[in-house]
Amino acid sequence: MKPQYRKTAENRRKNIEGAKNSCEDLLWGINSVAEALAADPRSLSEVLVQRGKAGPRYQEIIDGARAADVRLRFVEADRLGVPPRTKHQGVVARLAQAPLLQLDELLSGLEITAENPCPRILAVDSVQDPRNLGAILRSALAAGFGSVILTRERSVPLTGTVARTSAGAVSHLRICQIVNLAETLKLLRQNRFWIFGTVADQSAMSLYDVDFSVPLCLVVGSEGKGIRPLVQKQCDQLITIPMQGSFNSLNASVAAAVTMFEVERQQTKLKRPHGAAIPLPSSCPP
């Protein structure tokens, strides 16, 4: 076989395998999606409805997704993500790779106590690359950020690619999806959490000059755009990783990992021997 034909065949094989992997966490058809919504809506990360589809059964699915706070998108038929000639009836659902919690459920396990004076949360703002998100979640688990908040819109859902890139970390994290991150951060501040936002701006405070010995939520943004302006306004402190020379940008997952492990380093130093509790922080966000 000539080299160019061999290369073409190899590319075709990779495309076929990629298509199979991309739809392995999908289910389709009106009955299948409606049953999943009725039985366990938390098993779904999003529902896709083909534009132009209408009728009682479609409206039932739309209402069910909205009532259960499942991400809902209306797309063209070629954006449903299913294999060609699939009888999808214009409805597709994506299975979540981990159970998704409501915000109040996430917070119920994060009370500030003498035994746990510095709980920590990771908030991921609009990361759309599944491999970046997976890498961030993998680092979050390793750095002790067991609770994660994801934005529902402008973000990649918890797909199989995310789960694989996280090396299974998604199965060990408490994950919540919310609609409005800015309002969620306001609520966290009311619950005595300090909000730290990571930015690439070298005029922001160096993370090595920040005292992380408080209950905190660390906000990381997407590569390129970073944290959205409205979200930045809800941060108590914007922080950055100091860079050498003129280079001022890291991959989003790498920057998130560096920052999370600095938080882990500082809070680990606070732990007393023999399980002694450390005092609650004397101050909280205004």
Rosetta silent file (secondary structure, phi, psi, omega in degrees, C-alpha in Angstrom):
SEQUENCE: MKPQYRKTAENRRKNIEGAKNSCEDLLWGINSVAEALAADPRSLSEVLVQRGKAGPRYQEIIDGARAADVRLRFVEADRLGVPPRTKHQGVVARLAQAPLLQLDELLSGLEITAENPCPRILAVDSVQDPRNLGAILRSALAAGFGSVILTRERSVPLTGTVARTSAGAVSHLRICQIVNLAETLKLLRQNRFWIFGTVADQSAMSLYDVDFSVPLCLVVGSEGKGIRPLVQKQCDQLITIPMQGSFNSLNASVAAAVTMFEVERQQTKLKRPHGAAIPLPSSCPP
SCORE:     score description
SCORE:     0.000 S_00000001
   1 L     0.000  131.203 -179.666    0.000    0.000    0.000 S_00000001
   2 L   -65.850  150.872 -176.416    1.383    3.419   -0.966 S_00000001
   3 H   -55.732  -41.522 -176.910    2.191    5.782    1.944 S_00000001
   4 H   -67.687  -35.480  178.382   -0.479    8.337    1.013 S_00000001
   5 H   -71.160  -37.638  177.974   -3.184    5.646    0.825 S_00000001
   6 H   -62.084  -41.924  179.588   -2.010    4.138    4.098 S_00000001
   7 H   -65.482  -40.386  178.862   -2.242    7.562    5.742 S_00000001
   8 H   -63.292  -43.186  179.140   -5.723    8.144    4.305 S_00000001
   9 H   -63.930  -39.707  179.686   -6.936    4.769    5.608 S_00000001
  10 H   -65.316  -42.203  177.972   -5.460    5.476    9.035 S_00000001
  11 H   -63.422  -39.034  179.219   -7.196    8.873    9.201 S_00000001
  12 H   -64.474  -41.248  178.808  -10.491    7.278    8.164 S_00000001
  13 H   -62.498  -42.474  179.297  -10.117    4.659   10.922 S_00000001
  14 H   -64.596  -38.578  179.047   -9.406    7.384   13.521 S_00000001
  15 H   -64.114  -40.036  179.050  -12.443    9.372   12.377 S_00000001
  16 H   -65.285  -44.745  178.969  -14.689    6.333   12.752 S_00000001
  17 H   -64.091  -38.129  179.114  -13.321    5.585   16.216 S_00000001
  18 H   -64.801  -38.863  178.473  -13.719    9.240   17.199 S_00000001
  19 H   -64.328  -40.059  178.038  -17.353    9.241   16.085 S_00000001
  20 H   -63.159  -44.086 -179.347  -18.031    6.125   18.165 S_00000001
  21 H   -65.249  -35.720 -175.572  -16.397    7.670   21.237 S_00000001
  22 H   -70.305  -22.345 -177.731  -18.273   10.955   20.815 S_00000001
  23 L  -110.637    7.669 -177.393  -21.692    9.269   20.957 S_00000001
  24 L   -68.159  -21.835 -179.937  -20.967    6.601   23.562 S_00000001
  25 L  -106.883   23.767  178.935  -22.541    8.753   26.298 S_00000001
  26 E  -108.933  149.765  165.498  -25.632    9.693   24.268 S_00000001
  27 E  -132.507  150.472 -173.810  -29.140    8.309   24.219 S_00000001
  28 E  -142.284  165.064 -176.779  -31.762    9.340   21.685 S_00000001
  29 L   102.604  145.200 -175.669  -35.399    9.057   20.806 S_00000001
  30 H   -59.135  -49.728 -176.158  -38.464   10.598   22.444 S_00000001
  31 H   -64.535  -43.794 -177.849  -39.289    7.642   24.684 S_00000001
  32 H   -62.205  -46.142 -177.586  -35.706    7.038   25.853 S_00000001
  33 H   -69.914  -41.238  179.627  -35.068   10.677   26.763 S_00000001
  34 H   -62.989  -40.616  179.075  -38.488   11.145   28.385 S_00000001
  35 H   -66.266  -40.451  179.261  -37.987    8.027   30.527 S_00000001
  36 H   -64.688  -40.304  178.160  -34.513    9.152   31.619 S_00000001
  37 H   -65.268  -38.691 -178.520  -35.857   12.571   32.622 S_00000001
  38 H   -73.881  -38.804 -174.337  -38.691   11.022   34.585 S_00000001
  39 H   -81.766  -45.170 -175.068  -36.630    8.337   36.303 S_00000001
  40 L  -158.313   79.625 -177.855  -33.343   10.107   37.106 S_00000001
  41 H   -61.822  -22.955  179.903  -32.770   13.580   35.633 S_00000001
  42 H   -70.999  -12.244  177.245  -29.462   13.856   37.499 S_00000001
  43 H   -78.994   -5.721 -177.636  -28.084   11.174   35.219 S_00000001
  44 E  -111.624  136.589  176.569  -28.262   13.670   32.316 S_00000001
  45 E   -96.761  -23.717  175.424  -25.911   16.563   31.744 S_00000001
  46 E  -164.425  157.699  175.867  -27.849   18.071   28.835 S_00000001
  47 E  -123.789  131.360  178.658  -30.797   17.569   26.481 S_00000001
  48 E  -111.122  130.334  177.390  -30.660   18.540   22.798 S_00000001
  49 E  -121.711  131.072 -179.147  -33.836   19.193   20.806 S_00000001
  50 E   -67.269  134.444  178.140  -33.783   19.669   17.047 S_00000001
  51 L   -58.148  138.951  177.721  -34.966   23.104   15.948 S_00000001
  52 L    92.667  -12.805  178.326  -38.456   23.080   14.480 S_00000001
  53 L   -77.537  133.906 -177.866  -39.670   20.018   16.368 S_00000001
  54 L  -148.411  160.300 -179.454  -42.990   20.615   18.118 S_00000001
  55 L   136.116  166.561 -176.297  -45.817   18.694   19.696 S_00000001
  56 H   -56.997  -41.800 -177.483  -46.967   17.454   23.115 S_00000001
  57 H   -68.342  -38.726  177.402  -44.195   14.855   23.517 S_00000001
  58 H   -65.719  -41.874 -179.524  -41.476   17.357   22.625 S_00000001
  59 H   -65.896  -33.623  176.783  -42.953   19.919   24.997 S_00000001
  60 H   -61.400  -42.268  179.047  -43.044   17.288   27.746 S_00000001
  61 H   -67.898  -43.454  179.394  -39.313   16.744   27.324 S_00000001
  62 H   -60.691  -47.299 -179.987  -38.591   20.481   27.208 S_00000001
  63 H   -64.918  -38.696 -179.766  -40.650   21.123   30.360 S_00000001
  64 H   -65.032  -41.147  178.785  -39.086   18.138   32.113 S_00000001
  65 H   -64.967  -42.454 -179.734  -35.538   19.323   31.393 S_00000001
  66 H   -67.168  -40.558 -179.447  -36.311   22.831   32.611 S_00000001
  67 H   -65.190  -32.437 -177.986  -38.054   21.595   35.754 S_00000001
  68 L   -93.115    5.204 -179.329  -35.086   19.377   36.616 S_00000001
  69 L    59.836   35.214  174.128  -32.510   22.106   35.855 S_00000001
  70 L   -91.216  134.449 -179.949  -30.954   19.998   33.101 S_00000001
  71 E   -54.909  132.444 -176.452  -29.129   22.020   30.461 S_00000001
  72 E  -126.041  129.963  178.662  -31.377   22.403   27.396 S_00000001
  73 E  -133.681  142.347  175.367  -30.238   23.364   23.899 S_00000001
  74 E  -107.796  120.634 -171.957  -32.061   23.746   20.597 S_00000001
  75 E  -134.242  166.570  173.345  -29.809   22.841   17.668 S_00000001
  76 L   -73.390  160.693 -175.229  -29.895   21.941   13.989 S_00000001
  77 H   -57.286  -36.225 -177.256  -30.156   18.254   13.095 S_00000001
  78 H   -78.240   -0.306  177.859  -26.474   18.005   12.143 S_00000001
  79 H  -107.158    8.087  179.949  -25.464   19.259   15.619 S_00000001
  80 L   -74.317  -21.684  174.470  -27.191   16.496   17.570 S_00000001
  81 L    83.768   10.741 -179.368  -23.985   14.462   17.563 S_00000001
  82 L   -96.684  160.215  179.784  -25.497   11.097   16.663 S_00000001
  83 L   -62.011  155.714  177.740  -24.262    8.773   13.878 S_00000001
  84 L   -57.962  146.896  177.351  -25.715    9.230   10.362 S_00000001
  85 L    65.918   15.841  175.166  -29.082    7.593    9.647 S_00000001
  86 L   -76.217  136.456  178.553  -29.835    7.267   13.368 S_00000001
  87 L   -85.764   78.655 -173.490  -33.570    7.400   14.150 S_00000001
  88 L   -90.987  -13.566 -179.672  -33.219   10.043   16.843 S_00000001
  89 L    59.493   16.919  176.801  -36.645   11.737   16.343 S_00000001
  90 L    81.973   14.999 -179.985  -34.960   15.078   16.964 S_00000001
  91 E  -136.237  127.228  178.958  -34.212   14.445   20.653 S_00000001
  92 E  -136.806  140.988  175.071  -30.859   13.507   22.187 S_00000001
  93 E  -124.209  144.371  177.522  -29.684   13.424   25.813 S_00000001
  94 E  -105.031  127.052  179.707  -26.133   13.259   27.091 S_00000001
  95 E   -75.063  131.983  176.025  -25.463   11.046   30.095 S_00000001
  96 L   -72.885  143.624 -179.009  -23.541   12.732   32.902 S_00000001
  97 L   -85.782   -1.297  175.954  -20.356   10.939   33.910 S_00000001
  98 L  -155.902  150.871  177.855  -21.070   11.720   37.577 S_00000001
  99 L   -64.575  136.839 -178.030  -24.229   12.545   39.563 S_00000001
 100 E  -100.263  132.878 -177.961  -24.859   16.290   39.613 S_00000001
 101 E   -95.645  156.743  166.650  -25.842   17.985   42.877 S_00000001
 102 L   -77.207  158.779 -176.844  -28.019   20.991   43.548 S_00000001
 103 H   -60.987  -41.034 -179.272  -26.164   23.971   45.021 S_00000001
 104 H   -65.032  -32.137  176.237  -27.792   23.595   48.454 S_00000001
 105 H   -67.865  -40.748  178.917  -26.704   19.946   48.524 S_00000001
 106 H   -62.168  -45.154 -176.593  -23.131   20.920   47.702 S_00000001
 107 H   -70.823  -25.873 -178.046  -23.064   23.553   50.442 S_00000001
 108 H   -63.704  -22.972  178.861  -24.609   21.239   53.027 S_00000001
 109 L   -98.353   13.276 -175.609  -21.348   19.290   53.147 S_00000001
 110 L  -126.885   33.944  178.692  -19.183   22.408   53.479 S_00000001
 111 L   -65.783  142.917  178.205  -20.119   23.845   56.851 S_00000001
 112 L   -85.326  115.067 -177.132  -17.401   25.903   58.530 S_00000001
 113 L  -131.982  172.243  177.433  -16.586   24.194   61.820 S_00000001
 114 L   -63.276  -33.086  179.106  -13.731   24.000   64.323 S_00000001
 115 L   -78.572  -26.509 -179.783  -12.759   20.650   62.784 S_00000001
 116 L  -135.231   72.309 -174.460  -13.022   22.018   59.235 S_00000001
 117 L   -76.215  -15.904 -174.345  -12.392   25.773   59.423 S_00000001
 118 L  -129.892   61.876  175.279  -11.194   26.162   55.830 S_00000001
 119 L   -64.143  153.632 -177.158  -13.423   24.277   53.386 S_00000001
 120 E  -133.482  144.719 -179.726  -12.569   24.907   49.762 S_00000001
 121 E  -129.661  143.012  171.729  -14.541   24.977   46.539 S_00000001
 122 E  -107.100  128.178  174.756  -13.392   25.142   42.936 S_00000001
 123 E  -114.032  126.932 -177.021  -15.572   27.128   40.506 S_00000001
 124 E  -109.893  116.935 -173.942  -14.881   26.642   36.789 S_00000001
 125 E  -100.156  104.815  167.690  -16.127   29.483   34.591 S_00000001
 126 L    59.910   43.170  173.227  -17.016   28.630   30.995 S_00000001
 127 L   -84.229  120.972 -172.886  -14.320   26.092   30.129 S_00000001
 128 L  -105.172  -11.445  179.325  -15.347   24.619   26.786 S_00000001
 129 L   -89.745  120.053 -175.425  -12.503   22.229   26.017 S_00000001
 130 H   -62.621  -33.681 -179.854  -13.295   18.766   27.441 S_00000001
 131 H   -73.170  -35.942  174.204   -9.640   17.820   27.902 S_00000001
 132 H   -63.141  -45.559 -179.731   -8.889   21.043   29.755 S_00000001
 133 H   -63.253  -43.940  179.308  -11.875   20.472   32.037 S_00000001
 134 H   -59.757  -42.334  179.125  -10.892   16.857   32.639 S_00000001
 135 H   -65.950  -38.146  177.391   -7.336   17.873   33.533 S_00000001
 136 H   -63.449  -43.725 -179.914   -8.630   20.571   35.908 S_00000001
 137 H   -66.851  -35.802  177.191  -10.894   18.081   37.676 S_00000001
 138 H   -62.775  -44.352  178.263   -8.056   15.582   37.988 S_00000001
 139 H   -67.727  -35.863 -179.774   -5.874   18.230   39.660 S_00000001
 140 H   -59.556  -46.006  179.925   -8.780   19.362   41.856 S_00000001
 141 H   -63.785  -42.859 -178.507   -9.138   15.921   43.400 S_00000001
 142 H   -66.142  -30.564 -177.628   -5.387   15.593   43.926 S_00000001
 143 L   -93.019    5.821  175.909   -5.207   19.044   45.571 S_00000001
 144 L    84.594   14.450  174.283   -8.094   18.396   47.946 S_00000001
 145 L   -91.540   83.660 -173.811  -10.758   20.450   46.166 S_00000001
 146 L   -81.547   -9.352 -179.749  -13.472   17.836   46.531 S_00000001
 147 E  -119.345  128.926 -173.123  -16.364   20.202   45.705 S_00000001
 148 E  -131.419  136.287  174.639  -16.665   21.741   42.245 S_00000001
 149 E  -111.057  126.467  177.186  -19.077   24.240   40.700 S_00000001
 150 E  -114.553  146.763  173.498  -19.484   24.250   36.915 S_00000001
 151 E   -81.937  142.112 -176.622  -21.390   26.738   34.788 S_00000001
 152 L   -79.840  -40.471 -179.389  -24.187   25.182   32.769 S_00000001
 153 L   -93.515  153.789  178.717  -24.057   27.540   29.777 S_00000001
 154 L    59.477   22.439 -179.601  -20.948   28.200   27.669 S_00000001
 155 L  -133.049  152.303  176.121  -19.307   25.141   29.211 S_00000001
 156 L   -72.693  138.289  175.047  -18.609   21.626   28.060 S_00000001
 157 L   -72.838  172.429  179.616  -20.888   19.042   29.730 S_00000001
 158 L   -77.717   83.753 -177.258  -19.483   16.106   31.681 S_00000001
 159 L   -88.930  175.071  175.552  -18.792   13.928   28.665 S_00000001
 160 H   -61.645  -34.961  177.825  -16.899   10.680   28.361 S_00000001
 161 H   -63.872  -42.013  177.269  -13.874   12.645   27.156 S_00000001
 162 H   -60.468  -46.995 -178.126  -13.949   14.758   30.322 S_00000001
 163 H   -62.030  -43.764 -179.122  -14.214   11.630   32.480 S_00000001
 164 H   -66.339  -41.833 -179.701  -11.362    9.860   30.683 S_00000001
 165 H   -67.408  -29.221  179.082   -9.073   12.897   30.816 S_00000001
 166 L   -76.907   -3.767 -177.952   -9.804   13.284   34.526 S_00000001
 167 L    58.185   35.606  177.438   -8.535    9.710   35.035 S_00000001
 168 L    87.434    1.672 -177.199  -11.759    8.886   36.871 S_00000001
 169 H   -61.573  -31.096 -177.657  -11.636   11.900   39.204 S_00000001
 170 H   -59.172  -26.615 -179.303  -15.206   12.900   38.292 S_00000001
 171 H   -75.804  -12.044 -176.705  -16.471    9.830   40.148 S_00000001
 172 H  -114.183    1.675 -179.008  -14.896   11.061   43.393 S_00000001
 173 L  -104.245  152.312  171.796  -15.858   14.733   43.255 S_00000001
 174 E   -95.214  111.893 -170.412  -19.028   16.481   44.423 S_00000001
 175 E  -118.033  135.816  178.758  -20.062   18.423   41.330 S_00000001
 176 E  -128.028  140.127  173.684  -22.778   21.029   40.918 S_00000001
 177 E  -110.862  132.180 -178.576  -23.903   22.845   37.767 S_00000001
 178 E  -126.658  163.056 -179.131  -25.363   26.328   38.109 S_00000001
 179 L   -88.248  -45.817 -172.833  -26.866   28.889   35.731 S_00000001
 180 L  -119.278  102.645 -176.726  -25.532   32.158   37.180 S_00000001
 181 H   -69.357  -37.683 -179.285  -22.013   32.005   38.608 S_00000001
 182 H   -60.179  -44.861  179.207  -21.965   35.658   39.712 S_00000001
 183 H   -67.895  -35.185  178.054  -25.092   35.164   41.857 S_00000001
 184 H   -63.826  -40.229  178.377  -23.696   31.892   43.203 S_00000001
 185 H   -65.531  -35.341  174.581  -20.531   33.672   44.341 S_00000001
 186 H   -59.332  -43.940  179.320  -22.668   36.247   46.147 S_00000001
 187 H   -63.864  -40.557  178.880  -24.338   33.407   48.025 S_00000001
 188 H   -63.643  -38.704  178.063  -20.977   31.889   48.916 S_00000001
 189 H   -64.015  -38.043  176.494  -19.795   35.204   50.319 S_00000001
 190 H   -64.152  -24.951  178.313  -22.923   35.328   52.481 S_00000001
 191 L   -94.713   20.314  171.714  -21.878   31.906   53.748 S_00000001
 192 L    74.645   23.413  173.983  -18.474   33.301   54.848 S_00000001
 193 L   -94.358  138.311  170.452  -16.432   32.088   51.886 S_00000001
 194 E   -86.566  141.888 -176.923  -13.703   34.277   50.424 S_00000001
 195 E  -110.339  118.564  178.038  -13.708   34.393   46.621 S_00000001
 196 E  -113.660  124.046  179.656  -10.356   34.312   44.802 S_00000001
 197 E  -107.843  131.023 -179.378  -10.327   34.723   41.017 S_00000001
 198 E   -89.692  129.901  179.855   -7.359   33.636   38.906 S_00000001
 199 L  -134.883  163.500  178.567   -6.330   35.989   36.100 S_00000001
 200 L   -92.405    2.417 -178.564   -3.390   36.339   33.711 S_00000001
 201 L   -75.189  116.729 -177.105   -2.971   40.024   34.584 S_00000001
 202 L   -71.904   -7.444  174.882    0.459   40.487   36.150 S_00000001
 203 L   -82.386  -11.434  176.872   -0.817   43.581   37.995 S_00000001
 204 L   -73.777  167.214 -178.009   -3.004   41.301   40.145 S_00000001
 205 E   -69.389  137.044  176.012   -1.697   40.005   43.459 S_00000001
 206 E   -64.341  136.545 -179.803    0.763   37.136   43.282 S_00000001
 207 H   -62.362  -20.869  179.786   -0.767   33.944   44.610 S_00000001
 208 H   -80.001   -6.752  175.992    2.397   33.510   46.723 S_00000001
 209 H  -104.682    3.336 -175.995    1.519   36.732   48.600 S_00000001
 210 L   -97.117  140.174  174.620   -2.056   35.661   49.379 S_00000001
 211 L   -91.866  109.924 -178.393   -3.172   34.178   52.696 S_00000001
 212 L   -96.879   17.220 -177.569   -5.368   31.202   51.838 S_00000001
 213 L   -84.674   50.778 -179.294   -6.020   30.197   55.468 S_00000001
 214 L  -141.777  162.145  169.513   -9.744   30.973   55.118 S_00000001
 215 L   -62.761  130.717 -171.305  -12.847   29.221   53.773 S_00000001
 216 E  -144.618  156.341  168.720  -12.512   29.889   50.072 S_00000001
 217 E  -122.373  122.551  179.054  -13.833   29.460   46.579 S_00000001
 218 E   -99.196  122.219 -178.242  -11.202   29.503   43.840 S_00000001
 219 E  -103.860  124.655  175.948  -12.528   30.636   40.456 S_00000001
 220 E  -118.978  146.390 -176.018  -10.682   29.581   37.296 S_00000001
 221 E  -111.300 -176.435 -178.881  -11.598   30.646   33.784 S_00000001
 222 E   -78.882  162.843  177.881  -11.286   29.396   30.251 S_00000001
 223 L   -72.900  131.502 -179.047   -8.143   29.575   28.199 S_00000001
 224 L    99.341  -72.830 -176.683   -7.987   32.842   26.301 S_00000001
 225 L   -81.292  -29.492 -179.670  -10.975   34.718   27.737 S_00000001
 226 E    70.893 -153.938 -179.795  -10.424   33.784   31.370 S_00000001
 227 L   -75.843  136.049 -179.675  -12.974   34.716   34.029 S_00000001
 228 L   -66.643  150.287 -176.448  -15.865   36.809   32.727 S_00000001
 229 H   -55.008  -42.576 -179.580  -16.014   40.474   33.899 S_00000001
 230 H   -64.964  -32.060  177.650  -19.246   40.055   35.906 S_00000001
 231 H   -72.931  -39.922  178.191  -17.698   37.096   37.704 S_00000001
 232 H   -58.646  -35.913 -178.259  -14.512   39.048   38.426 S_00000001
 233 L   -64.997  -21.784 -179.922  -16.582   41.739   40.135 S_00000001
 234 L   -91.157    0.244 -179.624  -17.768   39.179   42.701 S_00000001
 235 L   -85.892  137.839  174.871  -14.209   38.166   43.635 S_00000001
 236 L   -73.113  -30.050 -178.942  -12.718   39.464   46.868 S_00000001
 237 E  -151.609  129.844  172.122   -9.240   39.207   45.378 S_00000001
 238 E   -92.161  133.141 -175.698   -7.884   38.656   41.877 S_00000001
 239 E  -128.167  158.291 -178.664   -4.681   36.630   41.907 S_00000001
 240 E  -143.302  161.810  174.981   -2.099   35.633   39.333 S_00000001
 241 L   -93.367  117.170 -179.511    0.881   33.337   38.874 S_00000001
 242 L   -63.820  135.760 -177.560    4.034   35.463   38.584 S_00000001
 243 L  -112.953  151.207  175.764    5.880   34.793   35.327 S_00000001
 244 L   -90.888  139.883  177.344    9.514   35.178   34.391 S_00000001
 245 L    69.760 -150.026 -175.880   10.398   37.367   31.419 S_00000001
 246 L   -92.801   -5.123 -178.849    7.787   38.404   28.881 S_00000001
 247 L   -76.794  125.110 -172.862    5.925   35.080   28.835 S_00000001
 248 L  -135.497   29.744 -178.312    2.601   35.587   30.586 S_00000001
 249 L  -146.360  134.236  174.575    0.287   32.718   29.736 S_00000001
 250 L  -120.198  156.644  169.714   -0.168   29.118   30.875 S_00000001
 251 L   -53.649  142.379 -174.852   -2.568   26.426   29.760 S_00000001
 252 H   -57.136  -41.503 -178.044   -5.811   26.798   31.769 S_00000001
 253 H   -70.927  -34.174  178.236   -5.482   23.406   33.435 S_00000001
 254 H   -68.030  -45.274  179.342   -1.829   23.992   34.346 S_00000001
 255 H   -61.680  -41.353  178.606   -2.579   27.407   35.860 S_00000001
 256 H   -62.667  -42.147 -178.967   -5.479   25.938   37.837 S_00000001
 257 H   -64.324  -45.170  179.917   -3.268   23.126   39.162 S_00000001
 258 H   -57.809  -44.847 -177.147   -0.483   25.487   40.247 S_00000001
 259 H   -69.477  -43.243 -179.509   -2.957   27.663   42.161 S_00000001
 260 H   -62.936  -38.821 -178.953   -4.850   24.789   43.783 S_00000001
 261 H   -74.169  -23.798  171.966   -1.664   23.182   45.052 S_00000001
 262 H   -69.638  -38.924  174.786   -0.515   26.497   46.562 S_00000001
 263 H   -61.782  -45.765  179.248   -3.813   26.585   48.475 S_00000001
 264 H   -60.637  -43.026 -179.769   -3.236   22.983   49.546 S_00000001
 265 H   -60.085  -47.098 -177.885    0.322   23.775   50.633 S_00000001
 266 H   -66.452  -44.643 -176.371   -0.751   26.706   52.802 S_00000001
 267 H   -72.240  -29.152  176.097   -3.705   24.977   54.391 S_00000001
 268 H   -65.327  -36.817  178.977   -1.706   21.805   55.073 S_00000001
 269 H   -63.697  -25.066 -178.163    0.820   23.882   57.043 S_00000001
 270 H   -76.580  -19.477 -173.694   -2.019   25.040   59.299 S_00000001
 271 L   -67.530  133.222 -179.231   -2.909   21.531   60.429 S_00000001
 272 L   -87.907  154.385  176.883   -1.951   20.791   64.011 S_00000001
 273 H   -67.982  158.282  175.555   -0.394   17.492   65.140 S_00000001
 274 H    61.906   25.614  173.467   -2.483   14.782   66.797 S_00000001
 275 H    74.836   15.231 -179.779   -5.655   15.967   65.088 S_00000001
 276 L   -66.288  140.463 -179.111   -5.923   19.234   67.046 S_00000001
 277 L   -76.147  151.642  174.356   -8.437   21.652   65.579 S_00000001
 278 L  -103.581  150.738 -174.825   -7.314   25.056   64.293 S_00000001
 279 L   -61.851  151.313  173.225   -9.238   28.224   65.213 S_00000001
 280 L   -66.673  148.814  176.825  -11.969   29.531   62.963 S_00000001
 281 L   -58.814  140.118 -176.997  -10.937   32.570   60.890 S_00000001
 282 L   -78.970  -15.248 -178.615  -11.609   35.777   62.815 S_00000001
 283 L  -128.354  161.011  177.167  -12.826   37.619   59.709 S_00000001
 284 L  -141.772  167.072 -176.861  -15.082   36.871   56.796 S_00000001
 285 L   -57.602  145.141  178.907  -15.864   38.606   53.500 S_00000001
 286 L   -64.357    0.000    0.000  -17.704   41.944   53.804 S_00000001
